[in-house]
Amino acid sequence: MVSGTPFSTPWVERRGAQRVVPMKVLVLGFCRTGTASMRVALETLGYRETHHMQTVLANPLEVDMWREAIDAKFHGKGKPYGREEWDQLLGSCQAVTDVPAVLFSEELIAAYPEAKVVLTNRDPAKWWQSYSQSLQQVFLSKRVSLAGVFDQQHFGKVINFAQTCVTTILGVRAGYAEKQKSMARFVEHYDSVRELVPKERLLEYEVGEGWDRLCAFLGDEVPDTPFPRVNDTEVLKQSIGLWAGMILRKAAFKLALPAAVLMLSAALYFRRIRS
C-alpha cells in the first residue's frame, strides 16, 4: 500500500499483465481540456478504469514502462510499444484520457481500431491560460521540488515523470513553455488526430456540452445525474500541495529530532565541563 501520501490504492506491477477488458474509448485531447471531468464522466457511464495522469500518481510502478515507450518513440531508444505492451500497461482500462496516453495517440489509435475517439477541445488561448496558471506553476514550485528530493521513490518520481510528459508534448522544458509555441503544438496535435481517425469514429467535444452528444456518440443512455465538472486546477493544487506539505512536514520532523538530540547532548556536555 502507498503510505504517507494522499493515495491509498495498492501499487500494481503492469509489466507482464494481460488485457482483461476491451479498450472502448480513447480521449485524446490535451491535458487541461477537461480530462479530469471526462474521467469521472466515463466511469459514471460504467467504463471500467479510465486511465489518467492521476492513475500514474497513485501507481508509480507504471513510470518505468511509460518512460520506455517515450524513449522508443521520441528518442529512438529501444523497441517501440505495440499492442502487446499497451495491453500490459492499460489492460485493466476501458478508456484513457490525459497524459501520458495522449503522447501516444497514433499508437493507441492503431492498437485499438475498435475504440471510439473523443477529442476534447478548447480554445487554444484559454487552454494556455489554464495550463500556465496550473501545471506550469507546479513545475516551477520550489516547495514541490524540495518535496521531490525528500520522497524520491514516489512523489519525486511521478513529478519528474509529469515534467517529462509535458516537456515531450510541448517541445520545451516543463515550467518554461512559451505561449505561442505551446499553442502551436496544441493545434498541431488536434490536426494530427483529425487526420488519423475516420470521421465516424471521432467526436470533437467540449466538456461544457454535457451528456447528450457524448452519450449519443458512445451509444450509452444519458445518466440521471448532472455531467461532472471537476475543477482541474483546484484538484491539482490541492492534491499536489497537500501531498508536498505532508512530505515536508515529515522531513522536518525527522531532521528536527536528531538536531534536538544533538543540541541536548551539547548542552549536557558543556554543563559537565563547567561543573
PyMOL commands that set and color helices and strands:
alter all, ss='L'
color gray80, all
select helices_A, chain A and resi 35-44+53-58+60-75+83-90+101-111+124-133+135-140+142-150+155-170+179-196+199-201+207-209+212-218+232-274
alter helices_A, ss='H'
color red, helices_A
select strands_A, chain A and resi 25-27+50-51+95-96+116-120+202-205
alter strands_A, ss='S'
color yellow, strands_A
deselect
rebuild
show_as cartoon
